[in-house]
Amino acid sequence: MVQAYKMEDTIEVIKQGKMVLLPSDTVWIISCDVNQLQTIHRIHELRGGKEDPLTLIVSSMDMLKQYIAELPPRIETLLNYHTHPLTMIYEQGKNLPEEVLGEDGSVAIRVTIDPFLKSVCEQVGGPILGLTANKIGDSIPGNFGEIKSDILQGVDKVMLVKRLDKKKKLPAVIARMGASGELDFIRE
């Protein structure tokens, strides 16, 4: 593990196809460029399994629209006015590697509200992976101090901004549009 204080170092590592541990608008995440399939497989190994679908982070509504087949007007309105991090599962992803989509072609994407993450996505030039910094089945760490050492040692770089923040954070709410047009909340 290498430590980084500068955003430029983090961007360069992501562009090199490596995995980075960084703070998000919710909890700390393990991240990489979504097109780096070998790195995604390494993240699955580190976390002890695969989520279905994987969570991606984008910087804006415009970026979101590049990676989903359809943005229902109701969801667009919700995202424009929602003030807390919200990950939506969309029925069909597009312009993405098959490996980041769910078995049914769905994709989970959060439009970040964090200026740091917005900048990371913009400088990488697309979505980044945003998986919680824990093994599958373990509790999600609420701050940097709760991240287990095997995760810290398993990533290629740790972005050290906000690491001293002891305030507990919660993961994003996850929802999907149900068949009836109502929101189904998967994680609240």
N, C-alpha and C positions, 0 to 999 in steps of 0.2 A: 504494500500500500504506500502510495506517495501522497503527501498532503499538499493542498493548494489553497492559496489565499486569493489569487487573481482570477477573475472571470476568464480572461484570455487563455490561461492555462487549461481551465476546464473545457472551454470550447475546443481547443486543440486536441485534447485527449478524446473527447467525444467524436470529433472528425476522424481521428486515427482508429476508430472502431473499438475503443475500450470502454469499460464500465466505470461509472462515477457515482459516488454517494453524495447527494446534495440535498439541501433543505428545499421544501416545496411550500406551496400556500397552505398545505395541511401538515403532513408528517414528513420525515426524512424519506427519500426515495433512492432506489438503485435505478440508474438511468443509462441510456445509450442511444445512439442513432437507431431509429426503427429499421433502417435498411441493413444494419450490421447483424446478419443472422447468426454468425458464429458467436458474437457477443451475447445475443439473446439466449442462445443455448447455454453459454457459460452462466448467465444469470439464473436460468432454470436449475442448473446444477447447484449453484450456490444456495438458492432458496429451497431446494429439495422438491421441486415440482413446478408445474405450469398452471397458471390461471387461464380461464377461458371465458371471455376473451381477455387479452392483455390490455392494460390501461395505457393510453397514450395521452400526452399533454401537448396542447397547441397554444399559440400566443393570441389568437384572435378568432372572431367569427369567420372572417374571410379565409383564414387557414383551415378552420374546421370544415368549411364547405368544399374544400379541395379533396377531402378524405372520406366523405360520406355520400351515399347515393342520393339521399333525400333528407332535408331538414324540415320536419313538419312545422308549420307556422306557430303552433302552440309551444313547441319546444324552443323555437327561436325567441319568442317573447319571454319565456321563462328565463332563458340564458341571458338575455339583455337586461333583465331587471333583478336577477338573483344576486344577492350580495355575499353569499358564502360559496365555497368551492363545491361544485356539483359535477360529478362524472355521469354522463348519459351513455347508455348503451343504445347504439343505432343499429337498425336491422341489417344494413348492408354497408360495408366499407368499400372504398375504391382507392386506387393509386397507392396501395399499400402491399407489402409482401404478405402472402397467404399465411405465413407463420404468426403474424400478429393478430389475425382475425380469429374469431371464435369458430368452432366447428360448423356453425350454421351461417358463417359469413359476416356475423355481427362484429362490431368494434366498439370498444369503450373509450370515450374521449372526454377529457376535461379541458375547457378553455380556462387557462390559469388567470388568476387575478393578481398574481405576484409579479411585480416589475422585474425582479431578478430572473424568474423563469421565462417571462415573456421575452426578455433579451436573449436568453439561452436558445429558445426555439427559433427566434428570428435569425440569430447568428449561425445556427446549425442549418437553417434553411428549410425546416420542416418539423414534424412532430418528434418528440423524444419519448422514450419509454418512461413510465412513472410507476414502478412497482415498489410497494412498501419495503422498508429495510429490515425484513425479518424472514425467517424460514416459514414456509407454508405450515399453518397449524399453530404457530407460536403467536403470542400476543404482539400487536403492533406497537412498536416503541413510540411513546408520546413526546420524546425529546432525544437529542443526540446521546445523552448519558445513558439511555436505556437500550441503545443498539448493542447487540452482542458482539463479542470480539471476533467470532468467526466471520461475521458479515463485514466488519471493519477491515479485517485482514484479507478477505476474499476479493474486494474491489480493487481496481487499478489506481483510483485516485479518490481522495476524500476532500470535498470542498469545505473549508473550515469556517466559512461565514456562518453566523448564527449558532455555532456549536455550544456556546456558553449560555444560550437561552434555555433556562430550566422550565419555562412555562410548558405545561403539557398541552399537546395539540391532538386533535382527533382526525382520523382519516376522513376523506370526502364522503359526502352522501352519494350513493349510487342509485340511479333510477333508470327505468326503461318505459317506453310507451307501451301500454298493454293493448290487447286486441280490441278492447272496448273504447280505446281512446283516452283512458285514464292512466295516470302515472302509477307504475308499480315500483315501490321503493324496495330495493334489494338490501341496502345498508343505510340506516338513518343515523 
